[in-house]
Amino acid sequence: MLSNTPLRTKMIIYTVLGVFMILTASTAVIISTVTTQEEKLAYQQSVEMASNYANQFDADMKANFAIAKTISTTMESYETADREEALLILENLLRDNPHLLGTYVAFEPDSFDGKDSEYVNTPAHDETGRFVPYWNKMNGTVAVAPLLHYDTSDYYQLPKSMEEDVLTEPYFYEGVFMVSYVSPIMKDGKFAGIGGVDVSLDYVDEEVSEVRTFDTGYAFMVSNTGVLLSHPTHKEWIGEKNLHDFGGENLEKATVDIKNGVSGHLETIDPTTGKNVILFYEPVETGDFSFVLVVPKEEMLAGVTDLRDRLLIISAISILFMAALAYMIARSVTEPINRIVKDFKSIAEGAVKGELGVRADTDVEIDFQEIPKGLNEILSAVVIPIRETMRVTNALAKGELKERVKVDVQGEFRELEDTLDKFSETLNIIIDDSNAVLTAFRHNNFKRSIQIQGQGDFKLLTDGIEETRLVLDRVTTQRREAEKALLEYARKLEHSNKLKEELESIINSSPVIVFLWKYEEGWPIEFVSENVTRLGYKVEDFTSRRILYGDIVYPEDLEQVEFELARNVESGSEDYSSEYRIITRSGEVRWVDERTFIQRDESGEIHLQGIILDITEHKKAEEALLQMEEIRKKEIHHRIKNNLQVISTLLYLEAGNFNDEKVIEAFRDSQHRVKSMALVHEKLYQSEDMISVDFADYIQNLANYLFGAYSIGNKDISLKLDVDKVFLGMDTAVPLGIIINELVSNALKHAFSERESGEICICLKKEEKENCFSLTVKDNGRGLPEDIDFRETDSLGLQLVTNLVDQIEGSIGLNTTDEGTEFRIRFRELKYRQKI
């Protein structure tokens, strides 16, 4: 059946069928693989998000438990039993930890100092006189009040009965929804009271309600019994609703998992929106809570659905495109072949009728023109001597034996003339045989040999006819071989054109754009692939020189691109890569990665060949990673600051366990040193680059802290600052802060012991010429002894100062008189070293 099908139809059928089968199979595999991976990735990202938030809240709860444990441990070893001092400790803890709602202790009757009867109904005490202070911010300001309901509430009764740390279930206390972190105070193995902190669940609701995923996804927190601790829209459900209230077997399973501290996810109907959603829940181990992430399934898998639809559309378009392309290829190949075949048929019909003047039409495509031209040349070369031979033969048939060939031919046709000249003498004898041979010639049959062999001159005639027949047979054979060679050439040419079109199609469908530039000003373009339309331009925009390549390079990047190209050309490089921005036809700025190949011909002329790839999305991903790194650094400095503040508080609390003033002073000095380091990390956390510290602001805060810490009382000691706007890196700021702490603390403790007034001056200047800094700390107190060598003194503070000056590669000098003491320090900022 296919043997009768036209070549054009076969080519279209085979091409479209092959493309359809390949695209169908590959699209099915791609859709199955990609959509499965995308769906797994969407689930994995949601699980990781829920886990990260759960870990974050778990860390906060552990920190709160640590504060409660610190209070109970301090009270267990607190021998002074000073209620005012204990109140101050609780107040400071509350002020240093803004996220806490309240701090408190509650002692059993007469378990604190045995003096409950003296404090009946006084502040921080109730009608029993028990020491039950509750520092809190329930009304917005820090205030103290006696604890309520401790004789019945879990926050007191559970640690009392269990004698271990307790995190309460969420409950309402005076209208505030909260949880309590409580640790028992044990003295001599017996329960003496509790120490704890309260955390309002409002801040949990605020933080969790800010969580968003996809377009309408949200998050909330529940207790291990399923009670809602937060909700972004239904605030009235908090503390009132339970997961059981929403019904459904799936939610029952989630409730059981949450109670057992198991993570997981399930598909259900959102009671708030009525949408089909996926609930991802992760346990917060410290509080027996769970973080629940609600993700609409349709939004989570929207990318998967869109990707599948796009692949199907691309496949359909590809099939249609290949069908049209196959039709065009088949038509471009078969039409000239059909015309040539038609000419051959016309020539053959004319030859059969004796019309030897018919010629093939040469007005065909350039790739096929040689076929009709060659055929016409062959016909002309054969027909002319044949006609002349016929003329002479006709003359001989009339008895005109003196007739000779009059045309000038070459080669073996010349022999035909000679043979005809001699043929006249013996023509009568061999006329019949010759007519038979000539008749065969007219029918293009050159296989009929001469039958009658003449003698003498007649033999020459018959031999000439035979030689003519052989020549014509050989010419015919050569013509056929030439036709065969031409057909083979046409086939190879067709294959070459097809490969060229396929290569262009591959390039134009790829994300890579190919350019050929001239190494001239503005880089005029000699060639650009058609997929330059991805940038909104047309090929003609560049090949017509209306737009040069330099015109689309982002102006701020143009100088760097020119420099890199010139440097690589001058250095003899053959290729190099670079990244820069370009401007699309619509004005959008896109990042591209260019690979340039530098070609040099024998004359030294330079041509540039390159490919560019759009890497804008990759650049955006890098920027997102850098932003995440900045957030991570900020969190690290914040946590270091918090930890140093906890250490400072512990040193302060531990100092209360000693009566020796030197020991207490040592603890206080250590506390101030830690505080100076904490201030550096606080300033780094607040800075924009998280690398440098506004040291002028830092000195102001540190000095104010030290003046308050040493409680100068009725003395009129003033602070004078003369500080330039200086920013220092952490490697310099930390040791320099400790130096200032030691020098100012030393002045406050010793310089004014016999005076009621005085002044401390801190001066920090930048010396522009030498790129150095000078720090001066002086006071107008009584001064140091003249014979003291501050580098060899037993004072830990001065030893620390000299060592830290060496650490920052500086120099220190001392000037002491009756009018006071002056320390002068010169240093250069240490280059910030990135820690890996």
C-alpha positions in Angstrom: 0.0 0.0 0.0 2.8 2.5 0.9 4.6 1.7 -2.4 1.8 3.8 -4.1 2.0 6.6 -1.6 3.7 9.8 -2.7 7.1 10.6 -1.3 5.9 13.9 0.3 3.1 12.0 2.2 5.6 9.3 3.4 8.1 11.9 4.7 5.3 13.8 6.6 3.8 10.6 8.0 7.2 9.1 9.1 8.5 12.4 10.6 5.3 13.2 12.6 4.8 9.7 13.8 8.4 9.4 15.0 8.3 12.8 16.8 4.9 11.9 18.3 6.1 8.6 19.7 9.3 10.1 21.1 7.7 13.2 22.6 4.8 11.1 24.1 7.2 8.7 25.8 9.6 11.3 27.0 6.9 13.7 28.2 5.2 10.9 30.1 8.4 10.0 31.9 9.4 13.6 32.5 5.9 14.5 33.9 5.9 11.4 36.2 9.4 12.0 37.5 9.3 15.8 37.8 5.8 16.0 39.4 6.7 13.2 41.9 9.9 15.0 42.9 8.1 18.4 43.1 5.4 16.9 45.3 8.0 15.3 47.6 9.9 18.6 47.8 6.8 20.5 48.7 6.0 18.1 51.6 9.7 18.1 52.7 9.8 21.9 52.7 6.7 22.1 54.8 7.9 19.5 57.3 11.2 21.4 57.6 9.5 24.7 58.2 7.3 23.2 60.9 10.3 21.6 62.5 12.4 24.8 62.5 9.6 26.8 64.2 9.1 24.0 66.8 12.9 24.0 67.5 12.8 27.8 67.8 10.1 27.8 70.5 11.7 24.8 72.2 14.9 26.9 72.6 12.9 29.8 74.0 11.2 27.5 76.6 14.6 26.0 77.6 15.9 29.5 78.2 12.9 30.4 80.4 13.3 27.2 82.4 17.0 28.1 82.9 15.9 31.5 84.4 13.4 29.7 86.7 16.0 27.2 87.8 18.5 30.1 88.4 16.0 31.7 90.8 15.4 28.5 92.8 19.1 27.6 92.9 19.9 31.1 94.1 17.3 31.0 96.8 18.4 27.6 98.0 21.9 28.9 98.7 20.8 32.4 99.7 21.9 32.7 103.4 21.6 36.4 103.8 17.7 36.2 103.8 17.4 39.9 102.8 13.9 40.4 101.4 14.7 43.7 99.8 17.7 42.3 98.1 15.7 39.3 96.9 13.1 41.7 95.5 15.8 43.6 93.7 17.2 40.3 92.2 13.7 39.4 90.8 13.1 42.9 89.5 16.5 42.9 87.6 15.8 39.5 86.1 12.4 40.8 84.8 13.9 44.0 83.4 16.8 42.1 81.7 14.4 39.7 80.0 11.7 41.7 78.3 9.9 38.6 77.0 9.0 37.5 80.5 5.6 38.5 82.0 6.7 38.0 85.6 9.3 36.6 88.0 8.5 35.4 91.5 9.4 33.3 94.6 6.9 31.8 97.1 8.1 30.4 100.4 6.4 28.1 102.8 5.4 29.8 106.1 8.5 31.2 107.9 10.8 29.3 105.5 12.6 32.3 104.2 13.8 34.1 107.3 11.3 33.1 110.1 9.9 36.7 110.2 6.5 36.3 108.3 4.6 37.9 111.2 6.5 41.2 110.7 5.4 41.5 107.1 1.7 40.9 107.2 -0.1 42.9 104.3 3.1 44.7 103.4 4.1 45.1 99.7 4.9 41.7 98.1 3.2 39.9 101.1 -0.4 38.9 101.8 -2.3 38.6 105.0 -0.2 35.6 106.1 3.1 37.6 105.9 4.6 34.8 103.7 7.3 36.0 101.3 5.4 35.6 98.0 6.6 38.5 95.7 5.4 38.6 92.1 7.2 41.1 89.9 5.1 41.4 86.7 4.2 43.6 83.7 0.5 42.6 83.5 -0.6 46.3 83.5 2.2 47.4 81.1 4.6 48.6 83.7 6.9 46.7 86.1 5.3 46.3 89.5 5.3 44.0 92.5 2.3 42.3 94.1 1.7 39.2 96.3 1.0 35.9 94.5 -2.6 34.8 94.5 -4.2 31.3 94.7 -0.9 29.6 95.4 -2.7 27.3 97.9 -4.8 25.8 95.1 -3.1 26.5 91.8 -0.9 24.1 89.9 2.0 26.6 89.6 2.7 26.0 93.4 1.0 22.7 94.3 2.6 20.6 91.5 6.3 21.4 92.3 5.4 21.1 96.0 4.0 17.6 95.6 6.3 16.4 92.9 9.5 18.2 94.1 10.7 18.6 90.6 10.7 21.3 87.8 7.2 21.9 86.3 5.9 23.6 83.2 2.2 24.2 83.8 -0.6 23.7 81.4 -1.8 27.0 79.9 -4.1 28.8 82.4 -5.7 32.1 83.1 -4.2 34.2 85.9 -6.1 37.4 86.6 -7.4 37.4 83.1 -4.1 36.8 81.4 -3.5 33.5 79.5 -0.1 32.2 80.4 2.2 29.3 81.3 4.5 29.1 84.3 8.1 27.7 84.5 8.5 26.7 88.1 11.4 25.0 90.0 11.1 23.9 93.7 13.4 25.4 96.4 14.8 22.6 98.5 16.6 23.2 101.8 18.1 20.3 103.6 16.2 18.0 101.4 12.8 19.5 102.2 10.5 21.6 100.1 10.8 25.3 101.1 9.1 27.1 98.3 9.2 27.8 94.6 11.0 30.1 92.1 9.6 30.7 88.7 8.8 32.9 85.7 5.6 33.5 83.8 5.4 33.8 80.0 2.2 35.3 78.4 0.9 33.3 75.6 0.0 36.5 73.8 3.6 36.8 72.5 3.4 33.2 71.3 0.2 34.0 69.4 1.8 37.2 67.9 4.8 35.3 66.7 3.0 32.3 65.4 0.2 34.4 63.7 2.9 36.1 61.6 3.9 32.8 60.1 2.7 32.5 56.5 3.2 29.8 53.9 2.3 29.9 50.2 -0.7 32.3 49.7 -3.2 31.5 52.5 -1.4 29.0 54.7 -0.9 29.8 58.4 0.2 28.3 61.7 -1.0 27.9 65.3 0.2 26.2 68.6 -1.6 23.7 70.7 -0.9 22.1 74.1 -0.3 18.4 74.4 -4.0 18.0 75.3 -5.0 19.8 72.0 -6.0 23.1 73.5 -5.4 26.0 71.1 -2.6 28.4 72.3 -2.8 30.7 69.3 -4.8 31.3 66.1 -4.2 34.0 63.4 -7.9 34.9 63.0 -10.1 33.4 65.7 -8.6 34.9 68.8 -11.7 33.8 70.8 -10.7 30.2 70.3 -7.5 30.6 72.2 -7.7 28.6 75.5 -11.3 27.7 74.7 -11.2 25.4 71.7 -9.7 22.0 71.5 -8.8 19.9 68.4 -11.5 17.5 69.5 -14.1 20.3 68.9 -13.5 20.2 65.1 -14.3 16.5 64.8 -13.1 14.1 62.2 -11.1 10.8 62.5 -8.0 12.5 61.0 -7.9 15.1 63.7 -8.4 12.4 66.4 -5.2 10.8 65.1 -3.4 14.1 65.2 -4.6 14.7 68.8 -3.2 11.3 69.9 0.2 12.0 68.1 0.5 15.5 69.7 -0.3 14.0 73.1 2.5 11.4 72.6 4.9 14.0 71.3 5.0 12.5 67.8 5.4 14.6 64.6 3.5 14.0 61.4 1.1 15.3 58.9 -2.4 14.6 57.6 -4.9 15.8 55.1 -8.2 17.3 56.3 -10.7 20.1 55.8 -9.8 23.5 57.4 -12.7 24.5 59.7 -11.7 28.2 59.1 -11.6 28.3 55.3 -13.3 25.0 54.3 -10.3 24.2 52.1 -8.6 20.9 51.7 -5.4 21.4 53.7 -2.3 19.4 54.9 -1.6 19.8 58.7 2.0 19.4 59.6 2.6 19.1 63.4 5.9 19.1 65.2 6.4 18.6 69.0 7.9 21.4 71.1 9.6 19.0 73.5 10.3 21.3 76.5 6.7 22.4 76.9 4.8 19.3 75.6 3.4 21.7 73.0 3.1 21.2 69.3 3.6 23.7 66.4 0.9 23.1 63.7 1.4 24.4 60.1 -1.7 24.5 57.9 -0.9 24.4 54.2 -3.7 24.5 51.5 -3.0 21.4 49.4 -4.0 23.2 46.2 -1.5 26.0 46.8 1.2 23.6 47.9 0.9 21.5 44.8 0.1 24.4 42.4 3.6 24.3 41.1 3.3 20.6 40.3 0.0 21.1 38.4 1.3 24.1 36.5 4.5 22.2 35.5 2.5 19.2 34.3 0.2 21.4 32.2 3.2 23.3 30.7 4.9 20.1 29.7 1.7 18.8 28.0 1.3 22.1 26.1 5.0 22.1 25.0 4.6 18.6 23.7 1.5 19.4 21.7 3.1 22.5 20.2 6.2 20.5 19.4 4.2 17.9 17.5 2.3 20.5 15.5 5.6 22.3 14.8 7.3 19.2 13.6 4.3 18.3 11.4 4.5 21.8 9.7 8.3 21.5 9.4 8.0 18.0 7.9 5.4 19.3 5.3 7.7 22.2 4.4 10.8 19.9 4.1 8.9 17.3 2.0 7.5 20.0 -0.2 10.9 21.7 -0.7 12.5 18.4 -1.7 9.7 16.8 -3.8 8.6 19.8 -5.9 12.0 20.3 -7.8 12.3 16.5 -8.2 8.7 16.3 -9.7 9.6 19.0 -12.1 12.8 17.3 -13.2 11.0 14.0 -13.6 8.3 15.7 -15.7 11.0 17.1 -18.0 12.6 13.7 -18.3 9.2 12.2 -19.3 8.7 15.0 -21.8 12.1 14.5 -23.4 11.6 10.7 -23.5 8.2 11.1 -25.2 9.8 13.5 -27.7 12.6 11.2 -28.4 10.2 8.3 -29.1 8.4 10.6 -31.6 11.7 11.6 -33.1 11.6 15.1 -31.6 15.2 15.5 -30.6 15.0 19.3 -30.0 13.1 19.0 -26.7 15.2 20.3 -23.7 14.8 20.2 -20.0 13.7 23.4 -18.1 16.6 24.8 -16.0 14.5 27.2 -14.0 14.6 25.0 -10.8 16.1 25.4 -7.3 19.8 26.1 -7.3 20.6 22.7 -5.6 19.0 20.8 -8.6 19.9 23.1 -11.6 22.9 21.0 -12.6 20.7 18.0 -13.4 18.6 19.6 -16.3 21.7 21.5 -17.5 23.8 18.3 -17.7 20.9 16.5 -19.4 20.6 19.3 -22.0 24.3 19.2 -22.7 24.2 15.4 -23.2 21.3 15.7 -25.5 23.0 18.4 -27.5 26.2 16.4 -27.7 24.3 13.3 -28.9 21.7 14.8 -31.1 23.9 17.0 -33.3 26.1 14.1 -34.6 23.0 11.9 -34.9 21.2 14.5 -37.1 24.3 14.9 -39.2 24.7 11.2 -39.5 21.0 10.9 -40.5 21.4 13.6 -43.1 24.4 11.9 -44.7 22.7 8.5 -44.4 19.6 9.9 -46.2 21.8 11.3 -48.9 23.5 7.9 -49.3 20.1 6.3 -49.5 19.4 8.5 -52.5 22.7 7.4 -54.1 24.5 10.6 -53.3 27.6 8.8 -52.2 29.8 11.9 -52.4 27.9 13.5 -49.5 30.1 14.2 -46.5 29.5 15.3 -42.9 29.8 19.1 -42.6 29.6 19.7 -38.9 32.7 20.1 -36.7 32.5 17.6 -33.8 35.1 16.3 -31.4 36.3 13.1 -29.9 34.8 9.9 -31.0 32.1 11.7 -32.9 34.9 12.8 -35.2 35.5 9.1 -36.0 31.9 8.8 -36.9 32.4 11.5 -39.6 35.4 9.6 -41.0 33.4 6.4 -41.0 30.5 8.0 -42.9 32.9 9.4 -45.5 34.2 5.9 -46.3 30.7 4.4 -45.9 29.6 5.7 -49.3 31.7 3.2 -51.2 30.1 0.1 -49.6 26.8 1.5 -48.5 24.8 -0.4 -51.1 26.0 -3.7 -49.8 25.3 -3.1 -46.2 22.4 -0.7 -46.4 19.9 -3.0 -44.9 22.0 -3.9 -42.0 23.0 -0.2 -41.4 19.3 0.8 -41.5 18.6 -1.7 -38.8 21.4 -0.3 -36.7 20.3 3.3 -37.3 16.7 2.4 -36.5 17.9 1.0 -33.2 19.9 4.3 -32.6 16.7 6.3 -33.1 15.2 4.2 -30.3 18.2 4.8 -28.1 19.1 1.1 -28.4 22.8 0.9 -28.8 23.1 -2.8 -28.2 22.2 -3.8 -31.7 25.6 -4.7 -33.4 26.4 -4.7 -37.1 25.6 -8.1 -38.7 27.3 -7.9 -42.0 31.1 -7.3 -42.2 32.4 -5.8 -45.4 35.8 -6.2 -46.9 38.3 -3.6 -47.6 36.7 -0.2 -47.5 33.3 -1.7 -46.7 34.9 -3.3 -43.7 35.9 0.2 -42.6 32.3 1.3 -43.0 30.9 -1.6 -41.0 33.6 -1.3 -38.4 32.9 2.5 -38.2 29.2 1.8 -37.6 30.1 -0.7 -34.9 32.5 1.7 -33.3 29.8 4.4 -33.4 27.4 2.0 -31.7 30.0 1.3 -29.0 30.7 5.0 -28.5 27.0 5.8 -28.2 26.5 2.9 -25.8 29.4 4.1 -23.6 28.1 7.7 -23.7 24.7 6.4 -22.7 26.3 4.4 -19.8 28.2 7.5 -18.7 25.1 9.6 -18.8 23.3 7.1 -16.6 26.2 7.1 -14.2 26.2 10.9 -14.2 22.5 10.9 -13.5 23.0 8.4 -10.6 25.9 10.6 -9.2 23.6 13.7 -9.4 20.9 11.9 -7.6 23.3 10.8 -4.9 24.6 14.4 -4.6 21.1 15.6 -4.3 20.4 13.1 -1.5 23.6 14.2 0.4 22.7 17.8 0.0 19.2 17.2 1.3 20.7 15.4 4.4 23.1 18.3 5.0 20.4 20.9 4.9 18.3 18.8 7.3 21.2 18.6 9.8 21.7 22.4 9.5 18.0 23.1 10.2 18.0 20.6 13.2 21.1 22.3 14.7 19.5 25.7 14.3 16.3 24.4 15.9 18.3 23.0 18.9 20.1 26.3 19.4 17.0 28.4 19.1 15.0 26.2 21.6 17.8 26.3 24.2 18.3 28.9 26.9 21.7 29.8 25.5 22.0 32.7 23.0 24.8 32.6 20.4 26.6 35.8 19.2 29.4 36.6 16.8 30.9 40.1 17.5 33.4 42.3 15.8 36.2 43.5 18.0 35.3 47.2 17.4 33.8 50.0 19.4 30.3 49.0 20.7 30.9 45.4 19.5 28.8 45.3 16.2 27.1 41.9 15.8 27.7 39.7 12.7 25.4 36.9 13.7 23.0 36.2 16.6 20.7 33.1 17.1 17.0 33.6 16.7 16.3 32.9 20.3 17.5 36.4 21.1 13.8 37.1 21.2 14.0 35.9 24.8 15.4 39.3 25.5 12.6 41.0 23.5 14.9 41.9 20.5 14.8 40.8 16.9 17.7 39.4 14.9 17.4 42.3 12.5 17.9 44.8 15.4 21.5 43.7 15.6 22.4 42.6 12.1 21.1 45.9 10.7 23.5 47.7 13.2 20.5 49.6 14.7 21.6 48.2 18.0 25.2 47.3 19.0 25.9 44.7 21.7 27.4 47.5 23.9 24.0 49.2 23.8 22.3 46.4 25.8 25.0 46.1 28.5 23.9 47.7 31.8 25.7 51.1 32.0 27.2 50.5 35.4 28.8 47.2 34.2 29.9 48.4 30.8 33.3 49.7 31.9 34.1 46.4 33.7 33.0 44.3 30.7 35.2 46.4 28.4 38.2 46.1 30.8 37.9 42.3 31.0 37.6 41.9 27.2 40.6 44.1 26.6 42.7 42.4 29.3 42.0 38.9 27.8 42.7 40.0 24.2 46.0 41.6 25.2 47.1 38.6 27.3 46.5 36.2 24.4 43.7 34.3 26.0 41.5 32.1 23.8 38.4 32.1 26.0 37.1 33.5 29.3 33.9 33.8 31.3 32.3 36.8 33.0 29.0 37.8 34.7 27.3 41.1 34.2 23.8 42.7 33.7 22.0 43.5 30.4 18.9 45.4 29.6 16.0 43.7 27.7 13.8 45.4 25.1 11.2 46.1 27.9 13.8 47.7 30.1 14.1 44.8 32.5 17.6 44.3 34.0 18.8 40.6 33.8 22.0 38.9 34.9 23.9 36.8 32.3 26.9 34.5 32.3 28.9 35.0 29.1 31.5 32.5 27.7 33.6 34.4 25.1 35.9 32.7 22.5 38.6 35.0 21.0 39.5 34.0 17.4 42.5 35.5 15.5 43.0 34.9 11.8 46.3 34.9 9.9 46.2 38.7 9.3 45.8 39.3 13.1 42.2 40.4 12.9 40.2 39.5 16.0 36.6 38.1 16.0 34.6 37.3 19.1 32.3 34.3 19.4 30.3 33.9 22.6 27.2 32.4 24.3 25.2 34.1 27.1 23.0 32.4 29.6 20.4 34.1 31.8 21.4 33.5 35.4 19.0 36.1 37.0 17.2 33.5 39.2 20.6 32.1 40.3 21.6 35.6 41.4 18.4 36.1 43.3 19.0 32.8 45.1 22.5 34.0 46.1 21.0 37.2 47.4 18.5 35.3 49.4 21.3 33.1 50.9 23.2 36.2 51.9 20.1 37.7 53.6 19.8 34.4 55.5 23.4 34.6 56.5 22.9 38.1 57.9 19.9 36.9 59.9 22.0 34.1 61.3 24.8 36.5 62.3 22.3 38.8 64.0 20.8 35.8 65.9 24.3 34.7 67.0 25.2 38.1 68.4 21.8 38.3 70.1 22.2 35.0 71.8 25.8 35.7 72.8 24.6 39.0 74.3 21.8 37.2 76.2 24.2 34.5 77.4 26.7 37.1 78.6 23.9 38.9 80.5 22.9 35.6 82.2 26.6 35.2 83.2 26.6 38.8 84.5 23.5 38.1 86.5 24.9 34.8 87.9 28.1 36.6 89.0 25.9 39.3 90.7 23.9 36.6 92.4 26.9 34.5 93.4 28.6 37.6 94.9 25.7 37.7 97.5 26.9 34.4 98.9 30.2 35.9 100.3 30.9 38.3 103.1 34.5 39.0 102.2 34.6 42.4 100.4 37.6 41.5 98.3 35.8 38.4 97.0 32.6 40.4 96.4 34.6 43.1 94.6 36.3 40.4 92.4 32.8 39.1 91.4 31.6 42.7 90.7 34.7 43.4 88.5 34.1 40.2 86.5 30.5 41.1 86.2 31.4 44.5 84.7 33.9 42.9 82.3 31.3 40.5 81.1 28.8 43.4 80.8 31.3 45.4 78.6 31.6 42.4 76.2 27.8 41.9 76.2 27.4 45.6 75.2 29.7 45.0 72.1 27.5 42.1 70.9 24.4 44.2 71.6 25.8 47.0 69.4 26.8 44.5 66.7 23.3 43.0 66.8 21.9 46.5 66.3 24.3 47.5 63.6 23.4 47.3 59.9 26.5 45.4 58.8 27.0 43.3 62.0 30.7 43.8 61.6 31.5 47.2 63.1 30.3 48.9 66.3 29.4 52.6 66.7 32.0 53.0 69.4 30.9 56.5 70.4 27.5 55.2 71.4 29.1 52.2 73.0 31.4 54.3 75.3 28.3 56.4 76.4 26.3 53.3 77.3 29.3 51.6 79.1 30.1 54.7 81.1 26.5 55.2 82.2 26.3 51.6 83.3 29.5 51.8 85.4 28.4 55.1 87.0 25.2 53.4 88.0 26.8 50.1 89.1 29.3 51.8 91.5 26.6 53.9 93.1 28.7 57.0 93.7 26.1 58.2 96.1 26.3 61.8 97.3 29.6 62.5 95.4 29.4 64.9 92.6 31.4 63.0 90.0 30.7 64.0 86.4 31.5 62.3 83.1 33.0 64.2 80.1 33.1 62.6 76.7 35.0 63.8 73.7 34.6 61.0 71.2 34.7 61.0 67.4 32.1 59.1 65.3 34.2 55.9 65.1 33.2 52.4 64.0 35.4 49.5 65.1 35.4 45.8 64.3 34.6 43.2 66.9 38.3 42.1 67.2 39.2 45.6 68.3 36.0 46.7 70.0 35.9 43.8 72.6 39.4 44.3 74.1 39.1 48.1 73.9 35.8 48.0 75.7 37.3 45.9 78.6 40.3 48.5 78.7 37.8 51.4 79.2 35.9 49.3 81.7 39.0 48.7 83.8 40.3 52.3 83.7 36.9 53.9 84.4 36.1 51.4 87.2 39.5 52.0 88.8 38.9 55.7 88.7 35.4 55.4 90.3 36.7 53.0 93.0 40.0 54.8 94.0 40.4 58.3 92.5 37.8 60.1 94.6 37.8 58.2 97.9 38.6 61.4 99.8 36.8 63.9 97.7 33.1 64.8 97.2 33.4 66.0 93.6 35.5 65.2 90.5 35.5 64.6 86.8 36.3 61.6 84.6 37.1 62.4 80.9 37.1 59.8 78.1 38.6 61.0 74.8 38.7 59.0 71.5 40.2 60.6 68.4 41.1 59.3 64.9 44.4 60.4 63.5 43.8 60.7 59.8 47.5 61.1 58.7 48.7 57.8 60.2 45.3 56.0 60.2 45.6 55.5 64.0 43.4 56.1 67.0 44.2 57.7 70.3 42.3 56.9 73.5 42.7 59.0 76.7 41.1 58.2 80.0 41.9 60.7 82.8 40.5 61.9 86.1 41.2 64.8 88.5 41.4 62.6 91.5 44.2 62.0 93.9 46.4 60.2 91.4 48.6 57.1 91.5 51.8 56.9 93.7 54.8 58.3 91.9 56.9 55.1 92.3 54.3 52.7 90.9 55.1 50.8 87.7 51.6 50.0 86.3 53.1 47.3 84.0 54.5 45.4 86.9 51.7 46.0 89.5 49.8 43.2 91.2 46.5 44.8 90.2 44.6 42.4 88.0 42.8 45.3 86.3 46.1 47.1 85.2 47.6 43.7 84.2 44.6 43.1 82.0 44.9 46.6 80.5 48.5 46.2 79.5 47.9 42.7 78.0 44.9 43.9 76.0 46.8 46.9 74.7 49.4 44.4 73.4 46.6 42.4 71.9 45.4 45.3 69.8 49.0 46.0 68.8 48.9 49.4 70.6 51.1 51.4 73.0 50.2 52.8 76.5 51.5 55.7 78.6 50.8 57.0 82.1 50.9 60.5 83.3 50.2 60.9 87.1 50.3 64.2 89.1 48.7 65.7 92.1 45.9 66.8 89.8 44.9 63.3 88.7 45.8 60.4 86.5 45.9 60.2 82.7 46.2 57.0 80.6 47.1 57.5 76.9 46.7 54.6 74.4 47.5 54.7 70.7 46.4 51.8 68.4 45.4 50.8 64.9 42.3 48.9 64.2 42.8 45.2 63.7 41.5 44.0 60.3 38.3 42.0 60.8 39.0 38.3 60.2 36.1 36.3 58.8 35.5 33.3 61.0 34.8 30.1 59.2 
